[in-house]
Amino acid sequence: MRRNIVIRFLFTLALFISACSTHKTPPLPSSTPSPSPTDTPTSHPIEKYLSPGEYVTAIEVNETRRWFAVHLPPNYQPGVPMPLVINLHAVTQDAFQQEFLSGMNARADEKNFIVVNPQAIGAPPAWLGPIPGPAGQADMDFFNELLIFLQREIRIDPDRIYATGMSNGATMVNRLGCDMSDTFAAIAPVSGGHVAFDRCKIDQPISVLVFHGTDDPTIPYAGVENDVPPVHLWVEAWAERDGCDPTPVVSHPHTSVTKETWMNCSEEVEVTFYTLEGGGHTWPGAPLNATLGSIFLYINATDVIWDFFEAHPRSVNP
């Protein structure tokens, strides 16, 4: 039954990406370094990251080459710790498409943080971390090794490590929050799900920000019978894990937006949920035309995500 659930989950996500396949991946800026994704970390010592720009690097994890794009903002200085945002793409997409969709690099240039856009593997490329078992462990191993590499080569602020992602990438972000709550200060899944969320155990409280449209046809807001849980259910589960008040504070930043915030959580973390009335399976404020539901333009997810991350560093309390 669990295998069937996961297969159906990934299949519906693939439908979304196929609808967006006409959008070409934007090239890396010609003014910035762009080494081949097949290069190894040993061919790019720390001197590689001496200046701001785009860098593409690969590391080997469990005999598999895993590549990722690193964006260093204009004010980057080697050896000076900076916040990190890991930005995960949807199934069948790639790291550059996720950056184009989210515009996270541009936000990083304005607010001074590092962005890493990792690439999934497989055919089609998908994050398997949401799936319990050995398949998911491969991605968890990758993220562990990736963070070790980044901390060694670039110097990341250990109290300001964050993750966001779209669709299947958002589901992977939920998995990172569960298994690496002692590493990530906050996560922000967008239009994603939470497979096997009842198995999620955290080592310490973690701030969570969620966006989901009520008209999402790929990961329905109300769930899919016993296959995919309702979004509100797993958001409430995050609030419970974090020790928050059981009843959220409700506000309406826009007539089509409901914001729920669970307060008084353990170690000053926060859980916030944006319900987007009429929103589809999209990234709010994205520049793409969607065929699986309308783009929600009344809120810019990227701006809200960074503001949330900036306000929630990792707790240093024991």
Secondary structure, 3 states (H helix, E strand, C coil): CHHHHHHHHHHHHHHHHHHCCCCCCCCCCCCCCCCCCCCCHHHCCHHHHCCCEEEEEEEEECCEEEEEEEEECCCCCCCCCEEEEEEECCCCCCHHHHHHHHCHHHHHHHHCCEEEEECCECCCCECCCCCCCHHHHHHHHHHHHHHHHHHHHCCEEEEEEEEEEECHHHHHHHHHHHHCCCCCCEEEEECCCCCCHHHCCCCCCCEEEEEEECCCCCCCCCCECCCECCHHHHHHHHHHHCCCCCCCEEEEEECCEEEEEECCCHHHCCEEEEEECCECCCCCCCCCCCCCCECCCCCCHHHHHHHHHHHCCCCCCC
